[in-house]
Amino acid sequence: MSTKELVLSCFLSVFRPKSDLPLGEWMAENIRISDKENPGKTGSYDPGYNPLIAKLVGDFMQSPEWNELIVQKSGQCGMSMHALGAITRKVDEDPGNVIYVIDSDKEVKKISSRLNYFLTHSPATSQLMEEAGDDVTTLTYSLPGMDIWLTGAGAAGSLANKTATLGIADEVDKHKEHRGETATLDLPRGRGKEQPGFTFIAFPTPTLTSGQNQ
């Protein structure tokens, strides 16, 4: 390999052009579904599983015009799965810090397990995960050019000194609010206000007529 080819190879390994595939098609090529994720849909992600959710999340992530998406969702609609797919794509194509807040410590461990599976089984990110080794823990993923922080709503105050380019608040209406503290919906949102290109996604499953998303 010539010096020119070596330099070009190194450059492209870091600065690769982003794929123009819609999120659903990208996930079909890069995401595998475990039996824990969906026992009826194991193997390669099926872009026909929930194409409207895939399009909504994908179009939002690619849009230069919109930086906040709040979706009142039903249970088992696939929002969390597609958000994790979008994070996996971000690791591959557009590294930048990510904060993910969900309602409890138990649920954050489940989210971490799902994300870890996506990242370690994706041809786009498996090598990065292998090289990261001990830099990946249950609550923190330190990967090239980015950190991913996962937390339960009760410990969301630990995000106070973090900054991110993507914030996600999952199961918002189940978050416990703490007297005298910022609403957990605003914690991940506030971590990116000064970051160029910051995007924020929240998806509550409403059980009451009012909630943090109102």
C-alpha positions in Angstrom: 0.0 0.0 0.0 1.4 3.4 -1.0 1.7 6.3 1.4 -1.2 8.0 -0.3 -3.4 5.0 -0.1 -2.5 4.5 3.6 -3.4 8.2 4.4 -6.6 7.9 2.5 -7.6 4.7 4.2 -6.9 6.3 7.7 -8.9 9.4 6.7 -11.9 7.4 5.5 -11.9 5.2 8.6 -12.6 8.3 10.6 -14.4 10.6 8.2 -16.8 8.4 6.2 -19.7 10.0 4.4 -23.1 9.4 6.1 -25.4 6.9 4.5 -28.4 8.4 2.8 -30.5 5.3 3.6 -33.8 5.8 5.5 -33.4 4.6 9.1 -35.5 1.4 8.5 -33.3 0.4 5.6 -30.2 1.2 7.5 -31.4 -0.9 10.4 -32.2 -3.8 8.0 -28.6 -3.9 7.0 -27.0 -3.2 10.4 -29.3 -4.3 13.3 -30.1 -7.8 14.6 -33.0 -8.5 16.8 -32.5 -10.8 19.8 -35.2 -13.1 21.1 -35.4 -10.9 24.2 -36.1 -7.9 22.1 -38.8 -9.5 20.1 -39.2 -13.3 20.1 -41.3 -13.2 16.9 -38.9 -11.1 14.9 -35.4 -12.5 15.7 -32.6 -12.1 13.2 -32.1 -9.1 10.9 -34.4 -6.2 11.6 -37.5 -6.2 9.4 -38.1 -2.8 7.9 -41.8 -3.7 7.6 -42.2 -4.2 11.3 -43.3 -0.6 12.0 -42.3 1.6 9.0 -44.1 4.7 10.3 -42.1 4.8 13.6 -38.9 4.1 11.6 -39.7 7.0 9.2 -40.7 9.4 12.0 -37.5 8.8 14.0 -35.3 8.6 10.9 -36.6 11.8 9.3 -36.3 13.7 12.6 -32.7 12.6 13.1 -31.8 13.7 9.6 -33.7 17.0 9.7 -31.8 20.2 9.9 -35.0 22.1 10.8 -36.3 20.3 13.8 -34.5 19.7 17.1 -37.2 18.3 19.4 -39.6 15.4 19.0 -42.2 14.4 21.6 -44.3 11.4 20.8 -47.2 10.2 23.0 -46.9 6.5 22.3 -48.8 3.3 23.0 -47.1 0.4 24.6 -45.0 -2.0 22.4 -45.0 0.4 19.4 -41.3 0.1 18.9 -40.2 3.7 19.8 -37.4 2.5 22.2 -36.1 0.0 19.6 -35.9 2.6 16.9 -34.3 5.1 19.2 -31.6 2.5 20.1 -31.2 1.8 16.4 -30.7 5.6 15.8 -28.1 5.7 18.6 -26.3 2.7 16.9 -26.3 4.6 13.6 -25.0 7.7 15.4 -22.1 5.8 16.8 -21.2 4.6 13.3 -21.8 7.8 11.3 -22.1 10.9 13.6 -20.3 10.4 16.9 -21.5 12.8 19.7 -22.4 12.4 23.3 -25.8 10.8 24.1 -27.9 10.9 27.3 -30.7 8.4 27.7 -33.1 8.8 30.8 -35.7 6.2 31.6 -38.0 5.8 34.6 -36.1 3.4 36.9 -32.8 1.7 37.6 -34.3 -1.6 36.6 -35.4 -0.3 33.2 -32.1 1.4 32.5 -30.4 -1.9 32.9 -32.8 -3.4 30.3 -32.1 -0.5 27.9 -28.4 -1.0 28.4 -28.7 -4.7 27.6 -30.7 -3.9 24.4 -28.2 -1.2 23.3 -25.2 -3.4 24.0 -26.7 -6.2 21.9 -27.4 -3.8 19.0 -23.9 -2.4 19.1 -22.0 -5.7 19.5 -24.0 -7.5 16.8 -24.0 -4.7 14.2 -21.4 -4.9 11.4 -21.2 -1.1 11.6 -20.2 -1.0 15.3 -19.1 -4.4 16.5 -15.4 -3.7 16.1 -15.7 -0.4 18.0 -17.3 -2.3 20.9 -14.6 -5.0 20.9 -11.9 -2.3 21.0 -13.7 -0.4 23.7 -13.5 -3.3 26.2 -13.7 -2.0 29.8 -14.7 1.4 28.5 -18.2 0.1 28.2 -20.2 -0.5 31.4 -23.9 -0.8 32.2 -24.4 2.9 32.5 -21.6 4.5 30.5 -20.3 3.7 27.0 -17.1 5.4 26.1 -16.6 5.1 22.4 -14.5 6.9 19.8 -15.6 10.5 19.7 -18.5 10.1 22.1 -19.9 9.0 25.5 -23.3 7.5 26.0 -24.8 7.9 29.5 -27.8 5.9 30.6 -29.6 6.7 33.8 -32.8 6.1 35.7 -34.9 9.1 36.4 -34.1 8.9 40.1 -30.4 9.5 39.4 -30.9 11.9 36.6 -29.3 14.7 38.7 -25.9 13.0 38.0 -26.2 14.4 34.4 -25.7 18.0 35.7 -22.1 18.2 34.5 -22.7 16.3 31.2 -23.2 17.8 27.7 -24.7 15.9 24.8 -25.7 16.2 21.1 -28.6 13.8 21.5 -30.9 13.6 24.6 -33.6 10.9 25.0 -36.3 10.7 27.7 -38.1 7.4 27.7 -41.4 6.6 29.6 -41.6 10.2 30.8 -44.9 9.9 32.6 -43.4 7.2 34.8 -40.5 9.4 36.0 -40.7 10.3 39.6 -40.4 14.1 40.1 -38.3 15.3 43.0 -39.2 18.4 45.0 -36.9 21.3 44.4 -35.2 19.7 41.3 -35.7 20.2 37.6 -38.3 18.0 36.0 -36.5 14.9 34.6 -37.9 15.8 31.1 -35.8 19.0 31.2 -32.6 17.4 32.5 -31.5 15.7 29.2 -33.0 18.6 27.3 -30.9 21.1 29.2 -27.7 19.1 28.7 -27.6 20.1 25.0 -28.8 23.7 24.8 -25.4 25.0 24.0 -24.4 22.2 21.6 -24.7 22.9 17.9 -27.1 20.5 16.2 -28.5 19.2 19.5 -31.6 17.0 19.1 -34.0 15.8 21.8 -36.6 13.0 21.8 -39.2 12.2 24.5 -41.8 9.4 24.3 -44.2 9.1 27.2 -46.9 6.5 27.4 -49.7 8.6 28.9 -51.8 7.2 31.7 -53.1 10.5 32.9 -54.5 13.6 31.2 -51.5 15.6 32.5 -47.8 14.8 32.8 -44.3 16.1 32.3 -44.8 16.3 28.6 -47.8 18.6 28.9 
